[in-house]
Amino acid sequence: MQVSSILQDDRGDIWLATSGGLDHVTKEGFVSHLSDPANPRSLSNDIVFDLFQDAGGVMWVATFGGLNYWSRSEYLAEHVSANQRIANSLSSSAVTAISESSDGTVWVGTFGGSLNEILPNGTIRHHRADVDDPASIPEDTVMSLFVDSKERIWAQTPLTQCKAMAAY
């Protein structure tokens, strides 16, 4: 099993994003959380790429099957995924990276979908690669994200080096 991300939450617990689910390490022990097709509030997929805790304490879990808001108290997830028939959805359900701007905007990188911007009001905007726009992301697959102190979004793509982009 491969570990792709490690997060220490605001309670001090350790969370591991793995190729076999979400693992939670506490002082009391070790718990694995998996996708369960019979439970719509379980993880959306067992392949977990990234973990992020936002300024409000919400834990975000990036999986191959979508983005999950994770309730640490209930061990249940709410899902955000791609649906081409719904305008306000992710560009791809293969979510690879998560970060946050100081204004509460959550940035979501996807595999082959684009960079997604989730505004505090829940609106989702897509930012796609555009060869005619040097300020756009270099490719539509984003492997890693970081928002720096100047509010620049750093996006790492498979075929290019990290590139700083102006905040949108």
C-alpha positions in Angstrom: 0.0 0.0 0.0 1.4 3.4 -1.0 1.1 6.5 1.2 0.5 9.6 -1.0 -0.2 12.3 1.7 0.1 12.7 5.5 -1.9 15.2 7.6 -1.8 16.1 11.2 -5.2 17.6 12.1 -5.9 20.4 14.6 -6.6 17.7 17.3 -3.1 16.2 16.8 -4.4 13.0 15.0 -2.4 11.7 12.0 -4.2 10.8 8.8 -2.7 8.9 5.9 -3.9 9.0 2.3 -3.2 5.6 0.8 -3.8 3.5 -2.3 -6.0 1.4 0.0 -8.2 4.0 1.8 -7.9 6.6 4.5 -6.1 5.6 7.6 -6.5 7.4 11.0 -3.9 7.2 13.7 -4.9 8.3 17.2 -3.6 7.8 20.7 -6.1 5.0 21.0 -5.1 3.1 17.9 -5.4 2.8 14.1 -8.6 2.9 12.0 -8.9 2.3 8.3 -11.8 4.0 6.4 -12.8 2.5 3.1 -15.4 3.1 0.3 -18.5 1.1 0.8 -21.0 1.0 -2.1 -23.8 0.3 0.3 -23.0 3.5 2.3 -23.3 6.7 0.2 -21.5 8.6 3.0 -18.4 6.5 3.0 -15.3 7.5 1.0 -16.1 7.9 -2.7 -13.1 5.7 -3.6 -10.3 3.8 -1.8 -7.5 5.4 -3.8 -6.8 8.5 -1.8 -4.3 11.0 -3.2 -4.3 14.1 -0.9 -5.6 15.4 2.4 -6.2 18.9 3.5 -7.7 20.6 6.6 -9.1 24.1 5.8 -9.1 27.1 8.1 -12.6 26.2 9.4 -11.3 22.7 10.5 -13.0 20.8 7.7 -10.9 17.9 6.4 -10.9 17.4 2.6 -10.1 14.0 1.1 -9.1 13.8 -2.6 -9.8 10.4 -4.1 -9.9 8.8 -7.5 -13.7 8.9 -7.2 -14.2 12.5 -6.2 -13.6 15.0 -3.4 -14.9 14.3 0.1 -15.7 16.6 3.0 -14.8 14.3 6.0 -16.7 14.4 9.3 -14.1 13.3 11.9 -16.7 13.0 14.6 -19.1 10.7 12.5 -16.5 9.2 10.2 -18.8 10.0 7.3 -18.2 11.9 4.0 -20.1 14.3 1.8 -19.1 14.0 -1.8 -18.3 16.5 -4.6 -17.8 14.8 -8.0 -17.9 15.5 -11.7 -21.1 15.4 -13.6 -21.1 16.8 -17.1 -24.8 17.5 -16.9 -24.4 19.8 -13.8 -22.7 23.1 -14.4 -21.6 23.5 -10.8 -19.6 20.2 -10.5 -15.9 19.3 -10.6 -14.2 19.0 -14.0 -13.1 15.4 -13.1 -13.8 12.9 -10.3 -10.1 11.9 -10.2 -9.1 14.5 -7.6 -5.4 14.7 -7.0 -4.6 17.8 -4.9 -6.2 20.4 -2.6 -5.2 23.8 -1.2 -6.9 26.9 0.2 -6.6 30.7 -0.3 -6.8 33.0 2.6 -10.4 34.1 1.5 -11.6 30.5 2.0 -11.5 29.5 -1.7 -10.6 25.8 -2.0 -8.4 24.9 -5.0 -8.8 21.4 -6.4 -6.4 19.7 -8.9 -7.7 16.8 -11.0 -6.3 14.2 -13.3 -7.2 15.4 -16.8 -10.0 17.7 -15.8 -8.4 21.0 -14.9 -7.8 23.2 -11.9 -11.1 23.7 -10.0 -11.9 26.7 -7.8 -14.5 26.2 -5.1 -15.6 29.6 -3.8 -16.9 30.0 -0.2 -20.5 30.2 -1.6 -20.1 26.7 -3.2 -19.7 27.9 -6.8 -17.2 25.9 -8.8 -15.1 27.4 -11.6 -12.8 25.5 -13.9 -9.4 26.8 -15.1 -8.2 24.9 -18.1 -4.9 24.9 -19.9 -4.8 27.4 -22.7 -1.8 27.6 -25.0 -2.7 31.2 -25.9 -2.8 32.3 -22.3 0.6 32.3 -20.5 -1.1 32.8 -17.1 -3.1 29.6 -17.5 -2.1 26.3 -16.0 0.3 24.4 -18.3 -1.8 21.2 -18.4 -5.2 20.0 -17.3 -3.7 17.4 -14.9 -2.6 18.9 -11.6 -0.6 16.7 -9.3 0.1 19.1 -6.5 -1.1 22.5 -5.3 0.1 25.2 -2.9 -1.1 28.7 -2.2 1.7 30.9 -0.9 1.7 34.0 1.3 1.2 36.2 -1.7 -1.9 34.3 -2.8 -0.2 32.8 -5.8 -1.4 29.3 -6.7 1.5 26.9 -7.4 0.5 24.0 -9.6 2.7 21.0 -10.4 1.7 19.1 -13.5 3.2 15.8 -14.8 5.1 17.2 -17.8 6.1 20.6 -16.5 7.9 22.1 -13.6 6.0 23.8 -10.8 4.5 27.1 -12.1 3.3 30.0 -10.0 0.0 31.5 -11.3 -1.7 34.7 -10.2 -4.6 34.1 -8.0 -7.9 34.2 -10.0 
